[in-house]
């Protein structure tokens, strides 16, 4: 969980690690397309001002690069490098020299090694989260912060996994990357997944969003590869105006 002073920013979750599969009876799956209207940013900005937020996240971009190797025992080890780029705009003067938020990358099945980002980081003993310092900022000033983590885990993944708080069950060959937005106004979130050794493919309607009311909307993930690429495919999903309490996820298969 990420915090700015006492306000939660985000947490990054790998692989639908919500535990058991739950019923979809409380969720409604609706096919929608992301709204890219020119007024999106103004709506996002106005909402943050109305809620008297200290800052606005103009964009959050998750960049994930995955690879895998096979051992002599024919087991498969998968690695993922996750980097999160935050573009923050102060909506008031933030005067504290040591203003900070708390960052956390989590997984139920992977070993995680934190990656040193662009800002000063303060670690805690025997705790997965850590503080990222960013202050002071003047009203209107923009700050870019990059954090990250490296994951190592083995295949096959356990049976009975699910995502979006148990709303979406996962098969043995499906996985996802998620951004649970605890308490922020985020104008745009992008998740980009690529691999040069895993034939990642998008799941139909694999860009999903869980609203505050539990309703799930979805649109298709974009899958692209340069003409000269033999196996390097990138998957991209984007969402606009992500409000506090919402979760966005990119689902994929291989």
JOHUGI-V516861 format. One record per backbone hydrogen bond with DSSP energy under -0.5 kcal/mol. NH is the residue of the N-H (numbers start at 0). CO is the residue of the C=O. E is the energy in kcal/mol with one decimal. If there is no record, write none. Layout:
BEGIN
nh: <NH:NH>
co: <CO:CO>
e: <E:E>
END
This chain:
BEGIN
nh: <1:3:4:4:6:8:10:11:12:13:14:17:17:19:21:26:28:29:29:31:31:35:39:42:43:44:45:46:47:48:49:50:51:52:55:56:57:57:58:59:60:61:62:62:63:63:64:65:66:68:70:73:75:76:77:77:78:79:80:81:81:82:83:84:84:85:85:86:87:87:88:89:90:91:93:94:98:100:102:102:105:110:112:114:117:121:122:123:126:129:130:131:132:132:133:134:135:136:139:140:142:144:146:147:148:149:150:151:152:154:160:161:162:166:166:167:168:169:173:174:176:177:178:179:180:180:181:181:182:182:185:185:186:186:188:189:190:191:192:193:194:195:199:200:202:205:206:207:207:208:209:210:210:213:215:216:216:217:218:221:222:223:228:232:232:233:234:235:236:238:240:241:242:244:245:246:247:248:249:250:250:251:252:253>
co: <9:6:2:99:3:1:179:103:177:105:175:15:161:17:165:23:26:27:215:29:217:33:36:38:39:40:41:42:43:44:45:46:48:47:88:184:55:86:86:187:84:189:60:82:61:191:80:193:78:76:74:70:154:68:75:152:66:150:64:79:148:62:146:60:82:83:144:58:85:142:55:140:53:53:136:92:95:131:100:129:11:151:149:147:145:130:120:128:123:102:121:100:119:130:98:98:93:93:89:137:87:85:83:114:81:112:79:110:77:75:157:15:167:162:163:162:166:160:170:251:249:12:247:10:178:245:8:179:7:8:183:241:56:184:238:59:236:61:234:63:232:65:197:252:250:202:218:205:248:216:246:208:214:210:27:208:214:29:206:235:220:233:225:194:230:223:192:221:190:188:186:185:240:180:242:209:178:207:176:205:248:174:200:172>
e: <-1.9:-3.5:-0.6:-2.7:-2.9:-9.9:-1.0:-1.4:-1.8:-1.3:-2.8:-2.2:-1.2:-0.5:-1.1:-2.0:-0.5:-0.6:-1.7:-0.7:-3.1:-0.7:-1.9:-2.7:-2.4:-3.0:-3.0:-2.1:-1.9:-2.3:-2.6:-1.8:-1.5:-2.6:-2.4:-2.0:-1.0:-1.8:-1.2:-2.1:-2.2:-3.0:-0.6:-3.1:-0.6:-3.0:-2.2:-2.6:-2.3:-2.3:-2.4:-1.8:-0.9:-3.0:-0.5:-3.4:-3.3:-2.1:-2.6:-0.6:-2.9:-2.4:-2.7:-2.8:-0.5:-0.6:-3.3:-2.6:-0.6:-3.2:-3.1:-2.5:-2.7:-0.8:-3.2:-0.7:-1.3:-1.9:-0.6:-3.2:-2.0:-2.9:-2.6:-2.3:-1.8:-2.6:-0.5:-0.6:-1.2:-2.0:-2.4:-3.5:-2.6:-0.5:-2.6:-1.3:-0.7:-2.3:-2.8:-2.5:-2.9:-2.3:-2.1:-0.7:-2.2:-2.9:-3.2:-1.8:-2.5:-2.5:-0.5:-1.4:-2.4:-0.8:-1.1:-2.2:-0.5:-2.1:-1.6:-2.3:-1.9:-2.4:-2.9:-1.4:-0.7:-2.9:-0.6:-1.0:-0.5:-0.6:-0.6:-2.3:-2.5:-0.5:-2.4:-2.7:-2.6:-3.1:-2.8:-2.3:-0.9:-0.6:-2.2:-2.8:-1.4:-1.5:-2.5:-0.9:-2.1:-2.5:-3.0:-0.7:-3.0:-1.8:-1.1:-2.2:-0.5:-2.4:-1.8:-2.7:-0.5:-2.4:-1.6:-1.0:-1.0:-3.1:-3.3:-2.5:-2.0:-2.2:-2.2:-2.6:-0.6:-2.8:-1.8:-1.7:-1.7:-2.5:-2.6:-2.6:-0.6:-2.4:-3.0:-1.0>
END
